[in-house]
């Protein structure tokens, strides 16, 4: 598995009167939360889902045996994912709950031209100026006059007003055969051998973020530590480190890593 980092190329002002057609690069159907995020930011649907996973589980979801699906999303998850992608704003509650048609016609100020996430009873939609995108438009940007569900009630709106520096969002992608048989695979094997030599472990399990071992005389898995921390201890041994880095296998790993 590989960690891929998605970063916006530059921070610019919020683009008004504009949404993006959703780029569904997944094999799954379109759900409202990821679809709205993708339409507002322009990222692919898979990246929008990864942003939601980051909010929901943190980076530890990479250690799950399977990628958790993203279907139903909560309001704060949509807001959090947009923030990770560099979009922030403010909430406006609508206690009178106007219909979608009434809300669209009555917008004023920044709500009239800035991208907004409009929350209805059961789902949310993306609106910016005179354009609209939701699951019923199949992720295609349409004129607001063509929007379905115009009689549905609007409960609250997230108005996006500012761009900020985006955060890193990790994604899980299957390693190619070339990677498995190349230099990366060799270094991974040397790392495993170094961990085994340093700890005397009988079995080792390494995830993208953590290392677990079964030690002699133990019947279950023991959490050894974060992968980055253990790699650092082997590459730059310290007297007070959990790993001493003084085995032949550790030296071989340092050599392969250019130390």
N, C-alpha and C positions, 0 to 999 in steps of 0.2 A: 504494500500500500504506500501511496505517496502523498505528502502534503503539498497541495498547490495553493499558492497565495493569490487572491484576487485583490487588486488595488485599482482605484480610479486613476486615470492617467494625470488628471489635473483637477484642481478644485475651482469651479466656476460659480457664477451666480445661478440661482434657480431659473430654469427655463420656463417661461410662462406660455400659456395657450398651447401647450404641447404635451403629448403622451407618445409612448412607443407601442407599436404592435408587439405582442408578446412572442418572444422567440422560444418556443417550446422544444427544447433540445432533449427532452426526456421521453420515455415510453409511456408515461402515465397521463391521465386526463388532467385537465386544467382545473385547479381549485382556486377559490377566490383570493385567499391571502397571498400566496406566491404570485398569482397573476397580477394583482394590483401592484405589488412591489416591483415586478418586472416591467410593467407598463410605465410606472413613474420614473424608475431609474435607468431603464434601458439595458439592464443586465439580463442574461439568459435565465430561463425558468429554473435551471439546475442551480445557478448561483443564488437566486432568490431563496430557494429551498435551503441551501447551505447556510445562508444568513439566518434563517428562522431556526435551524438546528443549533446554530451557535448561541442564539438567545435562549432556546429551550433547554439545552443540555450543557452548554459550554463546550470547550474543545475536547472534552473527554468522550464525546460521542464517537470519535474516531476509534476508540478502544472497543466499541460494541461489536459483536460478531457480525451484525448486519446493519446496513444503513437504515436508520429509523425513517419511516415514511412521513411525509408532511401532507396532511389533508386538512382537517379543521384547525384553524388558528385563532388565537385570542387577540384582543385589541392591542394589549401591551406587547405581544410578540411582533405584530406588524410594525408598531412604532419602533421597537428595539432593532428589528432587522433594517428598517430604513435608516436608523441612526448609524448602524454599522457600515452601511453603504454611503454614508455622508449626507443624509437628508434629515433635517430637524425642523420643528415648528411648534405649534401649540394646539391644544384641544379646545373645541367649543361644543358645549352641551346644548341641546335643543329640547327643553322641557315640554314645549308645545307639540313636538314631533310633527312637523309639516310633512306633506307628501314629498316624494322626490321631485315631482314636477314643480311644486311650490317652492321648494328649497332652491332648485336651479334657477328659477325665475327671480327669486328674491335676494340672491347673493350680492354682497357689496364689498368694497375694499379689496384686500388681497385675496379673499376667497373667490372673487370673480375671475381672476386671471392666473392665480398660482395653482399648482397641482394640489389636490386634496384627496384624502381617503374618506369617503362618505359611508358611514355605517348604517345599514338598514337593520331590520329585525333579525335576519338570519345570515346575512353576508355583507360584504363591503364592495364598493366600486371605486374606480379611479375617475376623477374629473379634473379638467384643467381648461379654463376658458370655455370654449364652445365644443370641446371634444370629450369623449367618454369611452371607457373601456371596462368590461367586466366579463364574467364567465359566459353570459348569454350572448355576447358579441363574439364569443370564442377567442378572446384575446386580441381582436382586431379593433383598432381605434375607429370610432364612428362619431357622427354628429350627435349632440345631446338630445336633439329632437327625435332621434331614432332609438333612443334608449328604451329598453323594456323595464317593466316594473315601476312606472312613473307614479303609480298610486300607492306604492309602499311607503311606510313611515321612516323618516330620518331621525335617528336618536342622537347622534353626535358626529363630529367631523374633526379629522386631523388635518390641519392646514400647514403645509410645508413652506417655510419662508426662507430657509438659509441652507447653504452648503457648508459642511465642515470636513476635516480630514477623515477619510474613510479608515476603518479598522481592517486588520487582516482577517480573512475568512478562509478557513482550511476546508479542503474538499478531499474526499476519498475517491481515488481512481485506481482501477486494477493495473498492476504492473505489467508491462509488455514482456514478451518472451525475451526480447533483446536485453531488457533491464535485468531479468532474472538470471541470465547467463553472462552478464557483463561484469564490469568492475564493481558496481554497487552491490551485486550479489556476493562477490568475493569479500568485500569489506564487511558485509553483514555476517557472513560466516565466521570471519576472524573475530568480530565483536562477540559472537556467541561463544566461541572457543575461549576468548579472554575471560568472559564472565564465568564460564565453567571452571577454568583454572584458578581464578581468583577466589571463588567461593566453595569449590568442591561440590557443586550442585549435580544432582543426578538427572534432572530435567530442567529445561529453560523455556520460558514463553515470553516473547518480546512483542509488544504492541507498538504502535507509532509513538506512544508517549511514556510507556512504563515497562518495567522488567519484573517478571515473577520467576521464582525458582522453587524447586523441591530439593531440600537439603537432606543429606543422609540421616536416616532415622526418623524423618518426618513423613506424615501421610498426606499432607495437603500443600497447596501452593502458598508460598511466602512472598509478600511484596518486597522486592529488593530496593526499589527506588525509581525515580524518574529517569527515563532513558538519557536525556540530555545531561543530567547530573552525573550519571554513571560513566558516560562517555568522557566527560571532562575529567573525572577522577582517574581514568585509565590513560588519557592523553597527557595530562599534567598532574602526575601523582603528588599528593600531599601527605604529610605524616599523619594528619588527623582524618584522612579520608576513609570512607567505608571500605574502599578497595585500595590496596597498596600499589598496584601496578607494577610489581616486581617479578612477574612470571614471564616465561619465554613467550607465551601466547599474547600477553599484554604488549610486549615489545614488538611482536609481529604486527599487531593492530596499529600501533603508533607508526611503524614504518610505512604501512599501507596508506595511512592518512597523511603522510608527509611530515611527521614529527621526528 
